[in-house]
Amino acid sequence: MKNIKETKSKKKEFNKGEVFTKIMAGILVILMLGGVCASLIFALI
C-alpha cells in the first residue's frame, strides 16, 4: 500500500524542466506558424 501512495503523490508533482520545455515548445510552434503565414502572405502579394 505504501508504494501505491508514493507513486500517486509523485504524479501530482510538476517538474520544472517539463513545464519549461512545454512553454518553450509552445512558443516555438507559434513562431513557426507565424513565419509560415508571413511567407505565404509575402509570396501571394
N, C-alpha and C positions, 0 to 999 in steps of 0.2 A: 504493500500500500504506500510505503514511503516513496518508492521510485515513481509511482504514478503521480503523486502530488508534486514531486520535484520537476517532472517533465512538463506538467501543466503550468507551473509557475515560471519556467524558463521560456515558454512560448509567449507569455504575455509581455516579457521584457523586450524593448526595442533596442536594437543595436545601432549605435550612432553611425557606424560605417554604412549599414544598409540604408538608413534614411538619407544619408548624404549622397550615396550612389543613385538612389531613386530620384532625388531632386535634380542632380546633375543630368541624369538621363532625360528627364522631362524637359529641362532647359535645352538640351541638345536637339531633341525632337522638334521643339518649337522653332529653333534656329534653322534646322534643316528644312522644315516646311515653309518657313518664311523665305528662305533662299530659293527654293523651287518655285514658289509662287512669283517671286520677283523676277526670276529668269524667264518664266513663261510670259509674264506681262511685257517685259522688255523685248522678247522675241516676237510677240504679236504686234507690237507697235510699229 
